Amino acid sequence: MLLGTRAEGESQWIDAVMAAAAAEAMSGGFSEVETAHLLMGLSRVAQASSTLPAHVVGGLSAEFRSLGIAPQEFRRGLRRILGHGGGGHDRGSIHRSAACRAVFAEAQRRAAAEGAPAGLVHLFQASLASLASVSKDHPADFEVPEEL
């Protein structure tokens, strides 16, 4: 289980986010799932929200809307920022980077502070906070195109 205790029905969607993030990482030539890949997976789930149960992804879609983010364009922008990982992925599975594991821990902490099970919204918020921290600490390494 990736996030410990989860809301009813939420587990399969968190797993779906991880599967989408892993696919993004592998297709980009990365050897690990990074936080940006996790955000790409979240944007895929938010984009497909019309076909998923509202109680599972409604909060995630609302988070994207509240920030004025269109999930598909967001994912495309992240791909442009990341470029190609330079390596190939030759293993059967791909693992989360240390930074990505820290995002999951932060999502768990945020949920615990609310007295709620960790879910997609916590994962989204923790992912954005992690990237904001990286961009603040290393602004020259993290140039965000205006279309994001």
C-alpha atoms as one frame of an Amber mdcrd trajectory, in Angstrom:
protein
   0.000   0.000   0.000   1.510   3.326  -1.052  -0.135   5.718   1.369  -1.201
   3.625   4.317  -4.832   4.059   5.313  -6.956   5.349   2.470 -10.521   6.404
   1.935 -12.885   3.750   0.621 -12.275   3.261  -3.096  -9.308   5.621  -3.126
  -6.619   2.918  -3.149  -7.151   1.867  -6.737  -6.923   5.467  -7.954  -3.709
   6.153  -6.055  -2.374   2.979  -7.632  -3.619   4.269 -11.007  -1.763   7.551
 -10.404   1.431   5.625  -9.646   0.999   3.481 -12.759   0.531   6.598 -14.893
   3.523   8.277 -13.220   5.690   5.210 -13.847   4.612   5.128 -17.501   5.509
   8.821 -17.868   8.918   8.244 -16.270   9.726   5.217 -18.418   8.568   6.855
 -21.660  10.760   9.860 -20.832  13.830   7.716 -20.269  14.000   8.191 -16.503
  15.207   5.462 -14.178  12.978   6.547 -11.261   9.587   8.152 -10.747  10.175
  11.779  -9.776   7.718  14.228  -8.236   6.955  15.761 -11.648   5.988  12.311
 -12.941   3.668  11.950  -9.964   2.025  15.246 -10.912   1.636  13.966 -14.471
  -0.110  10.874 -13.132  -2.377  13.029 -10.986  -3.232  15.209 -13.968  -4.183
  12.114 -15.976  -6.556  10.992 -13.236  -8.022  14.493 -12.872  -8.516  14.723
 -16.623 -10.378  11.413 -16.647 -12.527  12.498 -13.718 -15.723  12.424 -15.760
 -15.389   8.644 -16.019 -14.338   8.018 -12.419 -16.437   8.059  -9.241 -16.998
  11.646  -8.109 -16.297  10.850  -4.451 -12.829   9.601  -5.409 -11.509  12.295
  -7.745 -13.877  15.218  -7.272 -11.532  16.886  -4.797  -8.554  16.427  -7.090
 -10.356  17.963 -10.046 -11.463  20.833  -7.828  -7.843  21.423  -6.765  -6.771
  21.740 -10.408  -9.713  24.067 -11.156  -9.062  26.240  -8.096  -5.521  26.840
  -9.347  -6.711  27.518 -12.881  -4.785  24.502 -14.167  -5.952  22.501 -17.165
  -4.657  18.962 -16.457  -3.725  18.059 -20.037  -1.793  21.267 -20.701  -0.150
  20.967 -17.284   1.077  17.461 -18.095   2.400  18.565 -21.481   4.216  21.495
 -19.874   5.848  19.222 -17.317   7.046  16.943 -20.121   8.668  19.933 -21.849
  10.365  21.017 -18.620  11.687  17.542 -17.843  12.874  16.721 -21.326  14.395
  13.280 -21.700  15.993  11.491 -18.781  18.925  10.413 -20.895  18.792   6.856
 -19.713  16.752   3.903 -20.580  14.611   1.817 -18.363  15.500  -1.838 -18.662
  13.960  -3.293 -15.505  10.511  -4.778 -15.134   9.488  -2.204 -12.543  10.387
   1.367 -11.782  10.732   2.762  -8.284  10.013   6.116  -6.684  12.939   8.474
  -6.142  13.791   9.659  -2.641  12.049  12.965  -3.424   8.926  11.144  -4.580
   8.899   8.973  -1.436   9.158  12.178   0.612   6.069  13.514  -1.195   4.114
  10.424  -0.150   5.264  10.905   3.457   4.195  14.565   3.319   0.788  13.581
   1.914   0.388  11.171   4.822   1.374  13.924   7.281  -1.118  16.379   5.764
  -3.913  13.830   5.978  -3.067  12.969   9.584  -3.167  16.676  10.489  -6.728
  16.753   9.144  -7.632  13.495  10.845  -8.466  12.045   7.440  -7.215   9.164
   5.349  -4.561  10.180   2.828  -5.928  10.603  -0.652  -5.415  12.118  -4.070
  -5.834  15.728  -2.927  -3.174  15.290  -0.220  -0.852  13.745  -2.779  -1.474
  16.635  -5.200  -0.877  19.285  -2.537   2.301  17.605  -1.289   3.594  17.249
  -4.862   3.039  20.921  -5.645   4.653  21.967  -2.361   7.684  19.815  -3.154
   8.130  21.351  -6.599   7.644  24.850  -5.197  10.431  24.154  -2.715  12.765
  22.892  -5.457  12.048  25.866  -7.698  12.654  28.312  -4.825  15.948  26.656
  -3.848  17.200  26.255  -7.442  15.407  28.834  -9.608  17.883  28.607 -12.498
  17.368  24.854 -12.724  13.587  25.089 -12.734  12.360  27.510 -15.349   8.603
  27.232 -15.747   7.205  28.177 -19.160   4.502  30.837 -19.100   1.921  28.375
 -20.476   1.999  26.539 -17.148
